[in-house]
Amino acid sequence: MTTSSLELASLLCSRLCHDMLSPVGALSNGLELLADEKDPEMRQRCFELLDQSARISTDKLKFFRLAFGAAGGFGEMVAVSEAKVLVDALVANNPRVRLNWALPSESLPKAAIKTLLNFSLIGLEALPRGGTLEIAAEFRDGHSELVVRAAGPRIAFDRSVGSALEGTLPEGDLSSRTAPAAMLHQLATELKGQLQYVLAEDALVLGAVLPRA
């Protein structure tokens, strides 16, 4: 699979817009309701919904800034606490998903953080019926070792995402859904690293070993 940087960037933008449409649309709808609503209790409810939608929009933008973007505000090593805060916020509105962390290292190279965030997003999307998301990352001997495990009933995982991770997805099949995985494959290839996944009926495991650039 060979993908131009322009095409990949366009598809990642499409993915971001798709994921942002719901919370931003809720903001717009809430403002319309608020303009016509006179009942104090309903107006208070509108304010609560607006606050929730604004928080979700902000959390997603912060997540995608580092997961997809250049993240120019960070150095070559990024504190793992930055990634933890972003994923915690993403999962906060899904009470059916339990989140467990194992982060013995205090920081990881930026490429590893981007991979960890995207693995977490893929794992979370594999749990539409809830379950457990376990995230582990460590930097040692110049290599980042990452593992994300999503476990729950009837795992939902598009095999084309797995093909994009492996670099075997036909170029014509690349979409906004598979673009993040394709980005990770390109990133791992540039670093001479490795990505892999294992899929079972009740679990999805994503792993990466990435040398420091």
CYANA upper distance limits for C-alpha pairs under 8 A (distance plus 0.5 A):
  1 MET  CA    167 GLY  CA      6.19
  1 MET  CA    168 THR  CA      6.43
  1 MET  CA    169 LEU  CA      6.49
  1 MET  CA    170 PRO  CA      6.32
  1 MET  CA    171 GLU  CA      5.91
  2 THR  CA    171 GLU  CA      7.04
  3 THR  CA      7 GLU  CA      7.14
  3 THR  CA      8 LEU  CA      7.03
  3 THR  CA    171 GLU  CA      7.35
  4 SER  CA      8 LEU  CA      6.76
  5 SER  CA      9 ALA  CA      6.51
  6 LEU  CA     10 SER  CA      6.63
  7 GLU  CA     11 LEU  CA      6.78
  8 LEU  CA     12 LEU  CA      6.66
  8 LEU  CA    179 ALA  CA      6.84
  8 LEU  CA    183 MET  CA      7.78
  9 ALA  CA     13 CYS  CA      6.67
 10 SER  CA     14 SER  CA      6.78
 11 LEU  CA     15 ARG  CA      6.70
 11 LEU  CA    175 SER  CA      6.88
 11 LEU  CA    176 SER  CA      5.17
 11 LEU  CA    179 ALA  CA      6.54
 12 LEU  CA     16 LEU  CA      6.70
 12 LEU  CA     68 PHE  CA      7.60
 12 LEU  CA    176 SER  CA      6.48
 12 LEU  CA    179 ALA  CA      6.48
 12 LEU  CA    180 PRO  CA      7.16
 13 CYS  CA     17 CYS  CA      6.65
 14 SER  CA     18 HIS  CA      6.61
 14 SER  CA    176 SER  CA      6.37
 15 ARG  CA     19 ASP  CA      6.78
 15 ARG  CA    176 SER  CA      5.41
 15 ARG  CA    177 ARG  CA      7.09
 15 ARG  CA    179 ALA  CA      8.47
 16 LEU  CA     20 MET  CA      6.60
 16 LEU  CA     64 PHE  CA      7.64
 17 CYS  CA     21 LEU  CA      6.45
 18 HIS  CA     22 SER  CA      8.31
 20 MET  CA     24 VAL  CA      6.63
 20 MET  CA     57 SER  CA      7.14
 20 MET  CA     60 LYS  CA      7.79
 20 MET  CA     61 LEU  CA      8.45
 21 LEU  CA     25 GLY  CA      6.20
 22 SER  CA     26 ALA  CA      6.64
 23 PRO  CA     27 LEU  CA      6.89
 23 PRO  CA     53 SER  CA      5.67
 23 PRO  CA     54 ALA  CA      7.78
 23 PRO  CA     56 ILE  CA      6.99
 23 PRO  CA     57 SER  CA      6.16
 24 VAL  CA     28 SER  CA      7.00
 24 VAL  CA     53 SER  CA      7.47
 24 VAL  CA     54 ALA  CA      8.10
 24 VAL  CA     57 SER  CA      7.02
 25 GLY  CA     29 ASN  CA      6.71
 26 ALA  CA     30 GLY  CA      6.46
 26 ALA  CA     50 LEU  CA      7.99
 26 ALA  CA     53 SER  CA      6.76
 27 LEU  CA     31 LEU  CA      6.77
 27 LEU  CA     49 LEU  CA      8.45
 27 LEU  CA     50 LEU  CA      6.12
 27 LEU  CA     53 SER  CA      6.36
 27 LEU  CA     54 ALA  CA      7.36
 28 SER  CA     32 GLU  CA      6.92
 29 ASN  CA     33 LEU  CA      6.78
 30 GLY  CA     34 LEU  CA      6.56
 30 GLY  CA     46 CYS  CA      6.48
 30 GLY  CA     47 PHE  CA      8.37
 30 GLY  CA     49 LEU  CA      7.43
 30 GLY  CA     50 LEU  CA      6.47
 31 LEU  CA     35 ALA  CA      6.71
 31 LEU  CA     46 CYS  CA      8.39
 31 LEU  CA     50 LEU  CA      8.10
 32 GLU  CA     36 ASP  CA      7.32
 33 LEU  CA     37 GLU  CA      6.48
 33 LEU  CA     46 CYS  CA      7.73
 34 LEU  CA     43 ARG  CA      6.59
 34 LEU  CA     46 CYS  CA      6.65
 34 LEU  CA     47 PHE  CA      8.39
 37 GLU  CA     42 MET  CA      7.45
 37 GLU  CA     43 ARG  CA      6.72
 38 LYS  CA     42 MET  CA      8.15
 38 LYS  CA     43 ARG  CA      7.40
 39 ASP  CA     43 ARG  CA      6.63
 40 PRO  CA     44 GLN  CA      6.68
 41 GLU  CA     45 ARG  CA      6.81
 42 MET  CA     46 CYS  CA      6.66
 43 ARG  CA     47 PHE  CA      6.77
 44 GLN  CA     48 GLU  CA      6.81
 45 ARG  CA     49 LEU  CA      6.78
 46 CYS  CA     50 LEU  CA      6.62
 47 PHE  CA     51 ASP  CA      6.59
 48 GLU  CA     52 GLN  CA      6.71
 49 LEU  CA     53 SER  CA      6.61
 50 LEU  CA     54 ALA  CA      6.51
 51 ASP  CA     55 ARG  CA      6.66
 52 GLN  CA     56 ILE  CA      6.71
 53 SER  CA     57 SER  CA      6.58
 54 ALA  CA     58 THR  CA      6.65
 55 ARG  CA     59 ASP  CA      6.58
 56 ILE  CA     60 LYS  CA      6.63
 56 ILE  CA     90 LEU  CA      8.38
 57 SER  CA     61 LEU  CA      6.67
 58 THR  CA     62 LYS  CA      6.71
 59 ASP  CA     63 PHE  CA      6.69
 59 ASP  CA     86 LEU  CA      7.40
 59 ASP  CA     89 ALA  CA      6.71
 59 ASP  CA     90 LEU  CA      7.22
 60 LYS  CA     64 PHE  CA      6.59
 60 LYS  CA     90 LEU  CA      7.39
 61 LEU  CA     65 ARG  CA      6.46
 62 LYS  CA     66 LEU  CA      7.29
 62 LYS  CA     86 LEU  CA      7.55
 63 PHE  CA     67 ALA  CA      6.49
 63 PHE  CA     86 LEU  CA      5.99
 63 PHE  CA     87 VAL  CA      7.95
 63 PHE  CA     90 LEU  CA      8.37
 63 PHE  CA    117 LEU  CA      8.28
 64 PHE  CA     68 PHE  CA      5.79
 64 PHE  CA     69 GLY  CA      7.26
 65 ARG  CA     69 GLY  CA      5.36
 65 ARG  CA     70 ALA  CA      7.83
 65 ARG  CA     71 ALA  CA      6.55
 66 LEU  CA     70 ALA  CA      7.35
 66 LEU  CA     71 ALA  CA      5.63
 66 LEU  CA    114 LYS  CA      6.85
 67 ALA  CA    113 ILE  CA      8.17
 67 ALA  CA    114 LYS  CA      5.21
 67 ALA  CA    115 THR  CA      7.89
 67 ALA  CA    117 LEU  CA      6.16
 67 ALA  CA    118 ASN  CA      6.58
 68 PHE  CA    114 LYS  CA      7.69
 68 PHE  CA    180 PRO  CA      8.01
 74 PHE  CA     78 VAL  CA      6.96
 74 PHE  CA    110 LYS  CA      8.42
 75 GLY  CA    110 LYS  CA      8.00
 76 GLU  CA    109 PRO  CA      6.15
 76 GLU  CA    110 LYS  CA      6.00
 77 MET  CA    107 SER  CA      6.57
 77 MET  CA    108 LEU  CA      5.86
 77 MET  CA    109 PRO  CA      4.83
 77 MET  CA    110 LYS  CA      6.12
 78 VAL  CA     82 GLU  CA      7.75
 78 VAL  CA    107 SER  CA      5.77
 78 VAL  CA    108 LEU  CA      5.95
 78 VAL  CA    109 PRO  CA      6.50
 78 VAL  CA    110 LYS  CA      6.25
 78 VAL  CA    113 ILE  CA      7.61
 79 ALA  CA     83 ALA  CA      7.95
 79 ALA  CA    106 GLU  CA      6.34
 79 ALA  CA    107 SER  CA      4.63
 79 ALA  CA    108 LEU  CA      6.97
 80 VAL  CA     84 LYS  CA      6.76
 80 VAL  CA    103 LEU  CA      7.89
 80 VAL  CA    105 SER  CA      7.97
 80 VAL  CA    106 GLU  CA      6.24
 80 VAL  CA    107 SER  CA      5.47
 80 VAL  CA    108 LEU  CA      6.90
 80 VAL  CA    113 ILE  CA      7.86
 81 SER  CA     85 VAL  CA      6.63
 81 SER  CA    106 GLU  CA      8.00
 81 SER  CA    107 SER  CA      8.42
 82 GLU  CA     86 LEU  CA      6.98
 83 ALA  CA     87 VAL  CA      6.72
 83 ALA  CA    113 ILE  CA      7.19
 83 ALA  CA    116 LEU  CA      8.33
 83 ALA  CA    117 LEU  CA      7.18
 84 LYS  CA     88 ASP  CA      6.40
 85 VAL  CA     89 ALA  CA      6.68
 86 LEU  CA     90 LEU  CA      6.83
 87 VAL  CA     91 VAL  CA      6.71
 87 VAL  CA    117 LEU  CA      7.60
 87 VAL  CA    120 SER  CA      7.69
 88 ASP  CA     92 ALA  CA      6.40
 88 ASP  CA     99 LEU  CA      8.29
 89 ALA  CA     93 ASN  CA      8.17
 91 VAL  CA     95 PRO  CA      8.30
 91 VAL  CA     97 VAL  CA      7.58
 91 VAL  CA     99 LEU  CA      8.27
 91 VAL  CA    124 LEU  CA      8.27
 96 ARG  CA    129 ARG  CA      7.80
 96 ARG  CA    130 GLY  CA      4.99
 96 ARG  CA    131 GLY  CA      6.84
 97 VAL  CA    127 LEU  CA      8.03
 97 VAL  CA    130 GLY  CA      5.37
 97 VAL  CA    131 GLY  CA      5.44
 97 VAL  CA    132 THR  CA      6.02
 97 VAL  CA    133 LEU  CA      7.38
 98 ARG  CA    131 GLY  CA      6.79
 98 ARG  CA    132 THR  CA      5.18
 98 ARG  CA    133 LEU  CA      6.59
 99 LEU  CA    132 THR  CA      6.45
 99 LEU  CA    133 LEU  CA      5.42
 99 LEU  CA    134 GLU  CA      6.46
 99 LEU  CA    135 ILE  CA      8.33
100 ASN  CA    132 THR  CA      8.02
100 ASN  CA    133 LEU  CA      6.76
100 ASN  CA    134 GLU  CA      5.21
100 ASN  CA    135 ILE  CA      6.77
101 TRP  CA    134 GLU  CA      6.45
101 TRP  CA    135 ILE  CA      5.50
101 TRP  CA    136 ALA  CA      6.44
102 ALA  CA    134 GLU  CA      8.39
102 ALA  CA    135 ILE  CA      6.69
102 ALA  CA    136 ALA  CA      5.01
102 ALA  CA    137 ALA  CA      7.13
103 LEU  CA    135 ILE  CA      8.49
103 LEU  CA    136 ALA  CA      6.16
103 LEU  CA    137 ALA  CA      5.80
103 LEU  CA    138 GLU  CA      6.77
104 PRO  CA    137 ALA  CA      7.69
104 PRO  CA    138 GLU  CA      6.44
105 SER  CA    137 ALA  CA      7.74
105 SER  CA    138 GLU  CA      5.64
105 SER  CA    139 PHE  CA      6.45
107 SER  CA    139 PHE  CA      7.99
108 LEU  CA    112 ALA  CA      6.61
108 LEU  CA    113 ILE  CA      6.78
108 LEU  CA    138 GLU  CA      7.98
108 LEU  CA    139 PHE  CA      6.59
108 LEU  CA    144 SER  CA      7.42
109 PRO  CA    113 ILE  CA      6.96
109 PRO  CA    144 SER  CA      8.15
109 PRO  CA    212 ARG  CA      6.98
109 PRO  CA    213 ALA  CA      8.50
110 LYS  CA    114 LYS  CA      6.75
111 ALA  CA    115 THR  CA      6.74
111 ALA  CA    187 LEU  CA      7.79
112 ALA  CA    116 LEU  CA      6.53
112 ALA  CA    144 SER  CA      6.90
112 ALA  CA    146 LEU  CA      8.28
112 ALA  CA    210 LEU  CA      7.34
113 ILE  CA    117 LEU  CA      6.65
114 LYS  CA    118 ASN  CA      6.75
115 THR  CA    119 PHE  CA      6.48
115 THR  CA    184 LEU  CA      6.80
116 LEU  CA    120 SER  CA      6.60
116 LEU  CA    137 ALA  CA      8.37
116 LEU  CA    146 LEU  CA      7.24
116 LEU  CA    148 VAL  CA      8.26
117 LEU  CA    121 LEU  CA      6.78
118 ASN  CA    122 ILE  CA      6.71
118 ASN  CA    180 PRO  CA      7.43
118 ASN  CA    181 ALA  CA      8.19
119 PHE  CA    123 GLY  CA      6.55
119 PHE  CA    148 VAL  CA      6.87
119 PHE  CA    206 LEU  CA      7.15
120 SER  CA    124 LEU  CA      6.52
120 SER  CA    133 LEU  CA      8.36
120 SER  CA    135 ILE  CA      7.90
120 SER  CA    148 VAL  CA      6.98
121 LEU  CA    125 GLU  CA      6.70
122 ILE  CA    126 ALA  CA      6.84
123 GLY  CA    127 LEU  CA      7.43
123 GLY  CA    133 LEU  CA      7.34
123 GLY  CA    148 VAL  CA      7.47
123 GLY  CA    149 ARG  CA      7.31
123 GLY  CA    150 ALA  CA      5.70
123 GLY  CA    204 LEU  CA      7.62
124 LEU  CA    128 PRO  CA      8.28
124 LEU  CA    133 LEU  CA      7.40
124 LEU  CA    150 ALA  CA      7.52
125 GLU  CA    156 ALA  CA      7.76
125 GLU  CA    157 PHE  CA      8.31
126 ALA  CA    150 ALA  CA      7.41
126 ALA  CA    155 ILE  CA      5.87
126 ALA  CA    156 ALA  CA      4.95
126 ALA  CA    157 PHE  CA      5.95
126 ALA  CA    204 LEU  CA      8.12
127 LEU  CA    131 GLY  CA      6.63
127 LEU  CA    150 ALA  CA      7.48
127 LEU  CA    151 ALA  CA      7.94
127 LEU  CA    152 GLY  CA      6.82
127 LEU  CA    153 PRO  CA      8.22
127 LEU  CA    154 ARG  CA      8.47
127 LEU  CA    155 ILE  CA      6.49
127 LEU  CA    156 ALA  CA      6.99
128 PRO  CA    155 ILE  CA      8.29
128 PRO  CA    156 ALA  CA      7.58
129 ARG  CA    152 GLY  CA      7.75
129 ARG  CA    153 PRO  CA      7.10
129 ARG  CA    154 ARG  CA      8.16
130 GLY  CA    152 GLY  CA      6.67
130 GLY  CA    153 PRO  CA      7.96
131 GLY  CA    150 ALA  CA      7.71
131 GLY  CA    151 ALA  CA      6.08
131 GLY  CA    152 GLY  CA      4.71
131 GLY  CA    153 PRO  CA      7.62
132 THR  CA    149 ARG  CA      8.42
132 THR  CA    150 ALA  CA      6.30
132 THR  CA    151 ALA  CA      5.74
132 THR  CA    152 GLY  CA      6.91
133 LEU  CA    148 VAL  CA      7.64
133 LEU  CA    149 ARG  CA      6.28
133 LEU  CA    150 ALA  CA      5.11
133 LEU  CA    151 ALA  CA      7.06
134 GLU  CA    148 VAL  CA      6.14
134 GLU  CA    149 ARG  CA      5.57
134 GLU  CA    150 ALA  CA      6.96
135 ILE  CA    146 LEU  CA      8.29
135 ILE  CA    147 VAL  CA      6.49
135 ILE  CA    148 VAL  CA      5.07
135 ILE  CA    149 ARG  CA      7.07
136 ALA  CA    146 LEU  CA      6.34
136 ALA  CA    147 VAL  CA      5.69
136 ALA  CA    148 VAL  CA      6.86
137 ALA  CA    144 SER  CA      7.61
137 ALA  CA    145 GLU  CA      6.14
137 ALA  CA    146 LEU  CA      4.97
137 ALA  CA    147 VAL  CA      6.92
138 GLU  CA    144 SER  CA      6.23
138 GLU  CA    145 GLU  CA      5.84
138 GLU  CA    146 LEU  CA      7.18
139 PHE  CA    143 HIS  CA      6.12
139 PHE  CA    144 SER  CA      4.89
139 PHE  CA    145 GLU  CA      6.84
140 ARG  CA    144 SER  CA      7.04
142 GLY  CA    211 PRO  CA      6.47
142 GLY  CA    212 ARG  CA      6.18
143 HIS  CA    209 VAL  CA      7.08
143 HIS  CA    210 LEU  CA      5.99
143 HIS  CA    211 PRO  CA      4.83
143 HIS  CA    212 ARG  CA      6.29
144 SER  CA    208 ALA  CA      8.21
144 SER  CA    209 VAL  CA      6.10
144 SER  CA    210 LEU  CA      5.58
144 SER  CA    211 PRO  CA      6.77
144 SER  CA    212 ARG  CA      7.70
145 GLU  CA    207 GLY  CA      8.12
145 GLU  CA    208 ALA  CA      6.37
145 GLU  CA    209 VAL  CA      5.23
145 GLU  CA    210 LEU  CA      7.19
146 LEU  CA    207 GLY  CA      6.01
146 LEU  CA    208 ALA  CA      5.61
146 LEU  CA    209 VAL  CA      7.00
147 VAL  CA    205 VAL  CA      7.56
147 VAL  CA    206 LEU  CA      6.18
147 VAL  CA    207 GLY  CA      5.00
147 VAL  CA    208 ALA  CA      7.16
148 VAL  CA    205 VAL  CA      6.29
148 VAL  CA    206 LEU  CA      5.66
148 VAL  CA    207 GLY  CA      7.01
149 ARG  CA    203 ALA  CA      7.44
149 ARG  CA    204 LEU  CA      6.18
149 ARG  CA    205 VAL  CA      4.90
149 ARG  CA    206 LEU  CA      6.85
150 ALA  CA    203 ALA  CA      6.00
150 ALA  CA    204 LEU  CA      5.64
150 ALA  CA    205 VAL  CA      6.94
151 ALA  CA    155 ILE  CA      7.84
151 ALA  CA    202 ASP  CA      6.13
151 ALA  CA    203 ALA  CA      4.71
151 ALA  CA    204 LEU  CA      6.96
152 GLY  CA    202 ASP  CA      5.74
152 GLY  CA    203 ALA  CA      6.79
153 PRO  CA    201 GLU  CA      8.08
153 PRO  CA    202 ASP  CA      5.84
154 ARG  CA    201 GLU  CA      6.33
154 ARG  CA    202 ASP  CA      6.11
155 ILE  CA    200 ALA  CA      8.22
155 ILE  CA    201 GLU  CA      6.44
155 ILE  CA    202 ASP  CA      5.98
155 ILE  CA    203 ALA  CA      6.73
155 ILE  CA    204 LEU  CA      7.66
157 PHE  CA    161 VAL  CA      8.08
157 PHE  CA    204 LEU  CA      8.49
158 ASP  CA    162 GLY  CA      7.58
159 ARG  CA    163 SER  CA      6.78
160 SER  CA    164 ALA  CA      6.64
160 SER  CA    169 LEU  CA      7.09
160 SER  CA    178 THR  CA      7.30
161 VAL  CA    165 LEU  CA      6.81
161 VAL  CA    177 ARG  CA      8.00
161 VAL  CA    178 THR  CA      5.57
161 VAL  CA    181 ALA  CA      6.56
162 GLY  CA    166 GLU  CA      6.81
162 GLY  CA    181 ALA  CA      8.05
162 GLY  CA    197 TYR  CA      7.61
163 SER  CA    167 GLY  CA      6.49
163 SER  CA    168 THR  CA      5.56
163 SER  CA    169 LEU  CA      5.37
164 ALA  CA    168 THR  CA      6.56
164 ALA  CA    169 LEU  CA      5.51
164 ALA  CA    174 LEU  CA      8.42
164 ALA  CA    178 THR  CA      6.79
164 ALA  CA    179 ALA  CA      8.17
164 ALA  CA    181 ALA  CA      5.89
164 ALA  CA    182 ALA  CA      5.32
164 ALA  CA    185 HIS  CA      7.47
165 LEU  CA    181 ALA  CA      5.44
165 LEU  CA    182 ALA  CA      6.25
165 LEU  CA    184 LEU  CA      7.09
165 LEU  CA    185 HIS  CA      5.65
165 LEU  CA    195 LEU  CA      7.34
165 LEU  CA    196 GLN  CA      7.90
166 GLU  CA    185 HIS  CA      7.04
166 GLU  CA    195 LEU  CA      7.52
166 GLU  CA    196 GLN  CA      7.63
167 GLY  CA    182 ALA  CA      7.42
167 GLY  CA    185 HIS  CA      6.63
169 LEU  CA    173 ASP  CA      7.15
169 LEU  CA    174 LEU  CA      7.63
170 PRO  CA    174 LEU  CA      7.58
174 LEU  CA    178 THR  CA      6.46
174 LEU  CA    179 ALA  CA      6.94
175 SER  CA    179 ALA  CA      6.32
176 SER  CA    180 PRO  CA      8.14
178 THR  CA    182 ALA  CA      6.80
179 ALA  CA    183 MET  CA      6.59
180 PRO  CA    184 LEU  CA      6.86
181 ALA  CA    185 HIS  CA      6.81
182 ALA  CA    186 GLN  CA      6.82
183 MET  CA    187 LEU  CA      6.65
184 LEU  CA    188 ALA  CA      6.56
185 HIS  CA    189 THR  CA      6.56
185 HIS  CA    195 LEU  CA      7.79
186 GLN  CA    190 GLU  CA      6.70
187 LEU  CA    191 LEU  CA      6.92
188 ALA  CA    192 LYS  CA      6.40
188 ALA  CA    193 GLY  CA      5.25
188 ALA  CA    194 GLN  CA      6.60
188 ALA  CA    195 LEU  CA      7.55
188 ALA  CA    210 LEU  CA      7.09
189 THR  CA    193 GLY  CA      6.54
189 THR  CA    194 GLN  CA      8.09
191 LEU  CA    210 LEU  CA      7.09
191 LEU  CA    211 PRO  CA      6.64
191 LEU  CA    212 ARG  CA      7.79
191 LEU  CA    213 ALA  CA      6.48
192 LYS  CA    210 LEU  CA      7.77
192 LYS  CA    211 PRO  CA      7.58
193 GLY  CA    208 ALA  CA      7.92
193 GLY  CA    209 VAL  CA      6.14
193 GLY  CA    210 LEU  CA      4.96
193 GLY  CA    211 PRO  CA      6.56
194 GLN  CA    208 ALA  CA      6.03
194 GLN  CA    209 VAL  CA      5.79
194 GLN  CA    210 LEU  CA      6.96
195 LEU  CA    206 LEU  CA      8.13
195 LEU  CA    207 GLY  CA      6.30
195 LEU  CA    208 ALA  CA      4.97
195 LEU  CA    209 VAL  CA      7.24
196 GLN  CA    206 LEU  CA      6.48
196 GLN  CA    207 GLY  CA      5.78
196 GLN  CA    208 ALA  CA      6.91
197 TYR  CA    204 LEU  CA      7.69
197 TYR  CA    205 VAL  CA      5.96
197 TYR  CA    206 LEU  CA      4.95
197 TYR  CA    207 GLY  CA      6.61
198 VAL  CA    204 LEU  CA      6.36
198 VAL  CA    205 VAL  CA      5.65
198 VAL  CA    206 LEU  CA      7.20
199 LEU  CA    203 ALA  CA      6.66
199 LEU  CA    204 LEU  CA      5.15
199 LEU  CA    205 VAL  CA      7.00
200 ALA  CA    204 LEU  CA      6.69
